[in-house]
Amino acid sequence: MSRRAADQGSYMNRGNKYVPLHGLLNTTTQGETTLSFAEIESVLGFSATDSATAYAAWWANQMPPSSQSSAWTAAGWRAYPNLRAAHVTFRRNTELVEITDINPLIGVNPTFMSSAAK
């Protein structure tokens, strides 16, 4: 098993309520996928927060990741919300090289590196 796969497995065991979204994205083979808020709610098993449906910042691809952004960043994706259309497009993050550290406070701490810097 690769280190990245092992680290993602550790993330999946952390009890984060967004783990089902991580699992879906981790098994998606396309480079881009768009999910409606209703589809995301169905995957998660609960309703989206008011912040998730009203503020693009909730979907920020931030580092260190928030509990929700860990779900897509740890699976190697970036989120691009369209609040008016009530959907999020997830695109594979081609800059992700490997996950190098597990932080017990926030989950996975991905390391990003430009492919040109390798």
C-alpha positions in Angstrom: 0.0 0.0 0.0 1.4 3.5 -0.9 2.0 6.0 1.9 -0.7 8.2 0.4 -3.3 5.4 0.5 -2.2 4.5 4.1 -2.5 8.2 5.2 -5.9 8.5 3.5 -7.0 5.4 5.4 -6.0 7.1 8.7 -8.0 10.1 7.7 -11.0 8.0 7.1 -10.9 6.6 10.6 -10.8 10.0 12.3 -14.6 10.3 12.7 -14.9 13.5 10.5 -18.6 13.8 9.5 -17.4 14.6 5.9 -15.7 11.2 5.4 -18.5 10.0 3.1 -17.7 12.8 0.7 -14.0 11.9 0.9 -14.8 8.3 0.1 -16.9 9.3 -3.0 -14.2 11.6 -4.3 -11.5 9.1 -3.5 -13.1 6.5 -5.8 -14.1 8.9 -8.6 -12.0 8.2 -11.7 -12.8 11.3 -13.7 -10.7 14.5 -13.4 -13.7 16.6 -12.7 -17.1 15.9 -11.2 -20.0 18.2 -10.3 -22.4 17.5 -7.5 -25.5 19.4 -6.6 -25.9 20.4 -3.0 -28.7 17.8 -2.8 -26.4 15.1 -4.0 -23.7 16.1 -1.5 -26.4 16.0 1.3 -27.4 12.6 0.1 -23.8 11.3 0.3 -23.3 12.9 3.7 -26.6 11.9 5.2 -27.4 15.3 6.6 -28.4 18.8 5.3 -25.8 21.3 4.2 -25.2 24.1 6.6 -26.5 27.6 5.8 -22.9 28.7 5.4 -22.2 26.0 2.9 -25.1 27.1 0.7 -24.6 30.9 1.1 -20.8 31.5 1.3 -18.2 30.4 -1.3 -15.6 30.8 1.5 -17.0 27.7 3.2 -15.7 25.7 0.2 -12.2 27.3 0.4 -9.3 25.0 -0.5 -7.4 26.2 2.5 -4.3 25.0 4.3 -4.4 23.8 6.9 -7.7 22.3 5.9 -11.0 22.8 7.7 -13.0 19.7 8.7 -15.0 20.0 5.5 -12.1 20.9 3.1 -10.2 17.9 4.5 -12.7 15.7 2.7 -11.7 16.9 -0.7 -8.1 18.0 -0.2 -7.1 14.7 1.4 -8.6 12.9 -1.6 -6.6 15.1 -4.0 -9.4 17.5 -5.2 -10.2 21.2 -5.2 -13.7 22.6 -4.8 -15.3 25.2 -7.0 -18.7 26.2 -5.8 -21.5 27.8 -7.8 -23.9 29.0 -5.2 -26.5 30.3 -7.6 -26.7 26.9 -9.4 -26.5 25.1 -6.0 -23.6 22.8 -7.0 -19.9 22.3 -6.5 -17.5 21.2 -9.2 -14.6 19.2 -7.8 -11.4 19.1 -9.9 -8.4 16.8 -9.3 -5.6 18.8 -7.8 -2.7 18.0 -10.2 -0.3 19.8 -7.8 -0.8 17.3 -5.0 2.3 15.1 -4.7 1.7 13.1 -1.6 0.3 13.4 1.9 3.3 13.5 4.2 1.9 14.1 7.7 -1.1 13.2 9.8 -1.9 16.0 12.3 -4.0 14.6 15.2 -5.8 17.9 15.6 -7.1 18.5 12.1 -6.6 15.2 10.3 -4.5 15.1 7.2 -1.9 17.8 6.4 -1.2 17.5 2.6 2.0 18.8 1.1 1.7 20.5 -2.2 4.6 20.8 -4.7 4.6 22.0 -8.2 5.3 19.2 -10.7 8.0 21.5 -12.1 9.7 21.6 -8.7 10.0 17.8 -8.5 
